[in-house]
Amino acid sequence: MPSVESEAENSARRTTGYGLQTVPPWRIQWRVIDALVYRELKTRVSQVKFGFLGVLVQPLIVMSVFLLIFGLFRGARGGPLDIGLFLAAGIVFYTLFNDIAIRSLNAMDANEALFFYRPVKPVDTVIARAVVESGLYALILIIIVAGVWIIREQIIISSFLQLVASFMLLAVTALGVGLSVMVAGHLFPFFKQVVPLFFRPLWFMSGVFFSLQGIPQQFRPYLSWNPILQAIELARNAFNQSYPLEQSISMGYLVVCALVSLAFGLGVYVNNEKNLLTR
């Protein structure tokens, strides 16, 4: 796998006529993102004890702790859904959204030296981080599902496509948010302290530890505006179709959230790209 610097330099030479052939712009961006993903994954793994294994183990430990708490003090009740899958959907989906959005704040700072190469754009760094986080949490979810399947020895996914769709749509929503906060954080540095504080309440408002059915009726419409909660509830229903869904929970709403978030994020980025590269 080539480094980002060498890939960007080679691509720049080809597009400016110093290479033997002209490479289509989409292929240049693909190669740059591919190299950035490798660089991002290598950096992420190096920051955690036990390397790649440590990256996977951390969320599993968090889930195990909460699973123990639920089992001891709340009777391990997840409704018709296995409590392990109930918690897995909440913790993995919320952390996926949170990590993509929060890590996008410092995407430019972490890759600032690479912008010397013309093919490397700030948007590429956010996309690379979103790809890395999505891949890691998809793998973690697979490990959890496989573990529950081995223990229970029965089929535990009623709708695989619904599970994948809710995961991917939430990742796209987070990518759009990540682009917006990356621009805001770079143009207005104080945002880097404000944004993490804003996201903390979402941990308690996104259905990580509760079902929307367990919330008083008058509060459900307000909570259901949250796309994270929408994705979590849809994922739980994908595991077991007997898991009840409110009428306000729908895949269509999540699709709209993903498209609006991505369009808004790209719009903010495109209108500020020159400012980002000249500051």
Buried (B, 14 or more C-beta within 10 A) or exposed (E): EEEBBEBBBBBBEBBEEEEEEEBEEEEBBEBBBBBBBBBBBBEBBEEBEEEBEEBBBBBBEBBEEBBEEBEEEEEBEBBEBBBBBBBBBBBBBBBBBBBBBBBBBBBBEBBEEBBEBBBBBBBBBBBBBBBBBBEBBBEBBEBBBEEBBEEEEEEBBBBEEBBBBBBBBBBBBBBBBBBBBBBBBBEEEEBBEEBBEEBEEBBEBBBBBBBBEEBEEEEBEEBBEBBBBBBBBBBBBBBBEEBBBBEBBBBEBBBBBBBEBBEBBBEBBEEBBEEBEEE
